[in-house]
Amino acid sequence: MLKLMKANQIAKEPSVKLFEGERALVITGIFGFILSAGIAIYMFFRGSIILPEGNVKDAFSFNAAIGIFILSIAAILPLTSLGILKRKVVRWFFIAASFYSYTIETVQNFRGLNPRFSREGTVVDMAGGIFFGVVSLVLVTLAILLGIHFFRMKKTHQRPLLIIGIRYAFLSVLAANIAGIWMILLQDRFTGGAGNIIILHGIGFHALQTLILPAWLLEKVRVNDSIKKRLIHYSSNAWMLSILLIGTQTVLGRSVFELTPLPILASLLMLVWFIMLVVPCVLLFKQKSVAIMKENRFPISKGKV
C-alpha cells in the first residue's frame, strides 16, 4: 500500500520544473540584485544625488526591478511549448536587453545624467537614451509575444494552475507596458498635478510574482481542483481590478496615495488578493503539520507492537 502511495506521488510530480535550463537568465537576474546592493552601499556613504541630473536611487530601484523581472521570466520560460531555437532566441534577447539596461541606467546616473531624458548630456548621451527607449520596446514586445503564447497554449498542460496565474500576470504586464510607453511618449514619469506613472508601471510588472505565487502554492495543497481554480481567479481578478483603479487615478493626474474612493477601493482589492495568498499558505501549513504528526505516531505504534 505504501509503495502504491509513493508511486502515485511520484507520478504527480511535474516533469517541467520552474527555472529548468535557464541558468543564464537566472545569473542575469541575480546580477541586477548585485548591482543594486553595490549602489545601496554607495548611497549609504555618499547619498543618492549626483549633479546635474543623476539620482543613483533610480538606478538602485531599476536594477532590482529588472533583476526580479528576469528571474520571473526564467521561472516561467520552461513552461512554454517553444522549440529549442525559439526559446534560445527569446532568452538571449532578454539577456542582451537586460545588460544594456543595467549599463546605461547605472553609468549615466553615476555620471550625473538622466539615462532616458537627459537635458545636460551630449548628442551621444541623447542617442543612448533614445536607444534605451528602443530596448524598452524590445522588452515590451517580448513580454507581449510570451503572453500571447501562454494564452494560445492548450488546456491539457501538465501544470494548469500555473498557466492560469501566468495568463492573468501577462494581462497585468500589458498594463505595465502601456504605462511604460506612456512615459516614453511624455518623456517623463509624472502626469497631471500628482499622477506618477511609474507606480502603475511597477505594480503591473510585479504580477509576474504576485499572481504566479498563489498558483504555485495551490499546486502543493491537497484540495479539490475546482476550489484551487476559484481561489486563483478570485485573487487574480482582485489584482486586475486594483490595477484598473490605479490606472484610472493616474490618468486623472492624481496621486494613488490620496484618501479618495479610487485608491481606497484599490487598497481593499489588494487586501482581497493578499487574503487569497494567505489561504493556500495556511492550508499548506496544516497539511504539513498533519503529515508530521502522522510520521511521529507510526514509530510509537510500531514500538508497541
Legacy VTK file of the C-alpha trace (Angstrom):
# vtk DataFile Version 3.0
C-alpha trace
ASCII
DATASET POLYDATA
POINTS 305 float
0.000 0.000 0.000
2.782 2.428 0.950
4.634 1.584 -2.273
1.493 2.371 -4.284
1.082 5.723 -2.491
4.713 6.607 -3.195
4.288 5.649 -6.836
1.227 7.927 -7.109
3.146 10.795 -5.512
5.996 10.343 -7.975
3.529 10.254 -10.873
2.077 13.603 -9.776
5.483 15.274 -9.685
5.618 17.722 -12.617
8.196 16.840 -15.240
8.517 20.511 -16.254
10.146 22.465 -13.441
10.450 26.194 -12.868
13.842 27.654 -13.911
14.789 24.411 -15.679
17.502 25.069 -18.274
17.557 28.827 -17.655
20.842 29.251 -15.799
21.927 32.221 -17.975
18.691 34.096 -17.282
18.959 33.370 -13.554
22.527 34.752 -13.498
21.320 37.841 -15.407
18.574 38.425 -12.845
20.904 37.944 -9.876
23.354 40.422 -11.427
20.672 43.107 -11.092
20.465 42.473 -7.339
24.268 42.578 -7.027
24.316 45.972 -8.780
21.536 47.244 -6.508
23.422 46.075 -3.410
26.556 47.912 -4.550
24.553 51.083 -5.219
22.905 50.810 -1.787
26.358 50.766 -0.149
27.371 53.824 -2.210
24.193 55.712 -1.193
24.830 54.928 2.484
28.153 56.766 2.376
27.687 59.364 -0.392
23.957 59.971 -0.808
21.908 59.486 -3.974
22.063 62.787 -5.894
24.840 63.369 -8.443
24.612 66.709 -10.231
23.371 67.849 -12.618
20.666 65.201 -13.231
21.811 61.926 -11.708
19.994 60.072 -8.967
21.527 56.690 -8.147
18.414 55.800 -6.161
16.687 55.386 -9.536
19.465 53.026 -10.658
19.099 51.071 -7.402
15.359 50.510 -7.847
15.592 49.968 -11.627
18.302 47.287 -11.432
16.427 45.436 -8.685
13.193 45.624 -10.715
14.856 44.291 -13.874
16.534 41.574 -11.795
13.272 40.300 -10.354
11.546 40.584 -13.755
14.233 38.472 -15.457
14.153 35.898 -12.639
10.384 35.652 -13.143
10.860 35.099 -16.878
13.498 32.446 -16.089
10.956 30.689 -13.862
8.133 30.512 -16.416
10.067 30.108 -19.697
10.445 26.306 -19.199
6.625 26.059 -19.075
6.284 27.288 -22.653
5.920 24.956 -25.617
8.559 26.897 -27.562
11.091 24.891 -29.556
14.762 24.870 -28.554
15.764 27.527 -31.123
12.877 29.912 -30.401
13.406 29.605 -26.655
17.111 30.329 -27.130
16.341 33.453 -29.191
13.881 34.734 -26.558
16.376 34.012 -23.773
19.254 35.915 -25.381
17.085 38.866 -26.380
16.097 39.201 -22.713
19.720 38.864 -21.594
21.079 41.420 -24.103
18.309 43.928 -23.340
18.829 43.488 -19.595
22.582 44.090 -19.676
22.217 47.170 -21.859
19.570 48.493 -19.449
21.731 47.745 -16.389
24.692 49.510 -18.006
23.075 52.724 -19.224
20.892 53.173 -16.121
23.841 52.754 -13.761
26.603 54.502 -15.723
24.539 57.549 -16.699
23.211 58.154 -13.206
26.726 57.925 -11.776
27.832 60.421 -14.442
25.149 62.789 -13.182
22.900 62.353 -16.228
19.338 61.196 -16.760
19.686 57.932 -18.736
16.423 58.461 -20.634
15.539 62.129 -20.921
18.837 63.978 -20.443
18.871 67.759 -20.981
22.505 68.143 -19.949
24.230 65.374 -21.897
25.929 65.295 -25.287
24.452 64.032 -28.542
25.891 60.581 -27.719
24.104 60.593 -24.353
20.830 61.554 -26.029
21.302 58.821 -28.642
21.953 56.328 -25.819
18.715 57.449 -24.185
16.795 57.002 -27.434
18.262 53.518 -27.852
17.270 52.842 -24.230
13.702 53.537 -25.320
14.113 51.114 -28.238
15.441 48.425 -25.872
12.460 49.034 -23.594
10.156 48.483 -26.587
12.011 45.212 -27.322
11.255 44.047 -23.754
7.629 45.137 -24.208
7.375 43.189 -27.480
8.932 40.060 -25.958
6.541 40.220 -22.997
3.526 40.605 -25.311
4.646 37.700 -27.509
5.183 35.471 -24.470
1.760 36.468 -23.131
0.118 35.569 -26.464
1.966 32.250 -26.428
0.653 31.356 -22.955
-2.917 32.264 -23.951
-2.671 30.026 -27.013
-1.376 27.022 -25.087
-3.692 24.026 -24.737
-5.616 23.421 -21.514
-4.024 19.983 -21.219
-0.770 21.481 -19.927
0.749 19.489 -17.077
0.630 22.500 -14.718
-2.754 24.146 -15.493
-2.935 26.177 -12.257
0.350 27.913 -13.018
-0.770 28.595 -16.585
-3.925 30.340 -15.294
-1.838 32.504 -12.964
0.649 33.293 -15.750
-2.128 34.361 -18.128
-3.517 36.815 -15.596
0.024 38.018 -14.865
0.634 38.859 -18.516
-2.596 40.883 -18.646
-1.201 42.930 -15.771
2.175 43.159 -17.556
0.335 44.505 -20.610
-0.995 47.353 -18.442
2.561 47.947 -17.167
3.859 48.061 -20.755
1.209 50.607 -21.747
2.323 52.703 -18.780
5.946 52.361 -19.962
5.079 53.541 -23.488
3.097 56.389 -21.923
6.246 57.530 -20.060
8.334 57.320 -23.241
5.839 59.496 -25.113
5.652 62.019 -22.266
9.430 61.913 -21.742
8.597 61.919 -18.037
7.094 59.737 -15.296
4.673 62.377 -13.995
1.314 63.383 -15.434
-1.231 65.984 -14.393
-0.944 67.508 -10.950
0.286 64.463 -8.985
-0.047 61.367 -11.185
3.010 59.090 -11.080
3.012 56.608 -13.965
5.977 54.648 -12.578
3.761 53.280 -9.764
1.324 51.758 -12.263
4.286 50.524 -14.329
5.956 48.825 -11.352
2.848 47.264 -9.804
1.790 45.917 -13.196
5.092 44.091 -13.712
5.062 42.615 -10.191
2.110 40.448 -11.233
4.741 38.014 -12.535
5.378 37.247 -8.874
2.128 38.130 -7.099
-0.211 36.176 -9.382
2.047 33.193 -10.021
2.955 32.617 -6.357
-0.617 31.701 -5.241
-0.912 29.259 -8.154
2.425 27.661 -7.261
1.368 27.272 -3.615
-2.035 25.845 -4.557
-0.321 23.162 -6.663
1.055 21.735 -3.412
-2.220 21.839 -1.465
-4.455 18.749 -1.344
-7.753 20.440 -2.183
-10.325 19.933 -4.925
-9.085 21.370 -8.242
-12.240 23.442 -8.727
-11.603 25.182 -5.383
-7.988 25.840 -6.363
-9.037 27.403 -9.665
-11.667 29.506 -7.916
-9.062 30.897 -5.488
-6.711 31.756 -8.362
-9.499 33.548 -10.246
-10.555 35.474 -7.119
-7.018 36.646 -6.317
-6.167 37.470 -9.937
-9.386 39.388 -10.620
-8.918 41.389 -7.417
-5.398 42.298 -8.575
-6.531 43.242 -12.087
-9.374 45.448 -10.812
-6.910 47.140 -8.473
-4.590 47.836 -11.435
-7.544 49.305 -13.335
-8.377 51.668 -10.467
-4.723 52.707 -10.016
-4.507 53.356 -13.770
-7.688 55.446 -13.700
-6.390 57.521 -10.785
-3.108 58.078 -12.651
-4.874 59.085 -15.888
-6.767 61.679 -13.834
-3.372 63.086 -12.826
-3.903 62.365 -9.142
-1.760 60.546 -6.577
-2.607 56.925 -5.794
-1.842 57.689 -2.135
-4.806 60.037 -1.718
-7.550 59.029 0.716
-10.166 59.176 -2.022
-12.554 56.471 -3.334
-10.392 55.023 -6.139
-7.185 54.452 -4.105
-9.172 53.171 -1.100
-11.067 50.664 -3.255
-7.797 49.642 -4.948
-6.275 49.011 -1.500
-9.253 46.876 -0.471
-8.886 44.798 -3.630
-5.179 44.354 -2.892
-6.241 43.126 0.553
-8.519 40.550 -1.115
-5.534 39.391 -3.211
-3.412 39.122 -0.050
-6.080 37.046 1.728
-6.191 34.723 -1.285
-2.411 34.371 -0.925
-2.631 33.613 2.791
-5.296 30.897 2.311
-3.021 28.402 0.452
-0.206 29.194 2.922
-2.474 28.249 5.835
-3.744 25.120 4.051
-0.194 24.063 3.216
0.928 24.630 6.812
-1.965 22.494 8.148
-1.238 19.804 5.559
2.421 19.596 6.579
1.522 19.666 10.295
-0.791 16.679 9.841
1.892 14.814 7.860
4.482 15.444 10.620
2.061 14.246 13.311
1.389 11.047 11.378
5.101 10.405 10.932
5.650 10.816 14.677
2.824 8.415 15.533
3.921 5.469 13.380
7.210 4.754 15.217
5.315 4.705 18.556
2.715 2.264 17.262
5.450 0.020 15.847
7.178 0.035 19.220
4.005 -1.100 20.986
3.526 -3.932 18.535
LINES 1 306
305 0 1 2 3 4 5 6 7 8 9 10 11 12 13 14 15 16 17 18 19 20 21 22 23 24 25 26 27 28 29 30 31 32 33 34 35 36 37 38 39 40 41 42 43 44 45 46 47 48 49 50 51 52 53 54 55 56 57 58 59 60 61 62 63 64 65 66 67 68 69 70 71 72 73 74 75 76 77 78 79 80 81 82 83 84 85 86 87 88 89 90 91 92 93 94 95 96 97 98 99 100 101 102 103 104 105 106 107 108 109 110 111 112 113 114 115 116 117 118 119 120 121 122 123 124 125 126 127 128 129 130 131 132 133 134 135 136 137 138 139 140 141 142 143 144 145 146 147 148 149 150 151 152 153 154 155 156 157 158 159 160 161 162 163 164 165 166 167 168 169 170 171 172 173 174 175 176 177 178 179 180 181 182 183 184 185 186 187 188 189 190 191 192 193 194 195 196 197 198 199 200 201 202 203 204 205 206 207 208 209 210 211 212 213 214 215 216 217 218 219 220 221 222 223 224 225 226 227 228 229 230 231 232 233 234 235 236 237 238 239 240 241 242 243 244 245 246 247 248 249 250 251 252 253 254 255 256 257 258 259 260 261 262 263 264 265 266 267 268 269 270 271 272 273 274 275 276 277 278 279 280 281 282 283 284 285 286 287 288 289 290 291 292 293 294 295 296 297 298 299 300 301 302 303 304
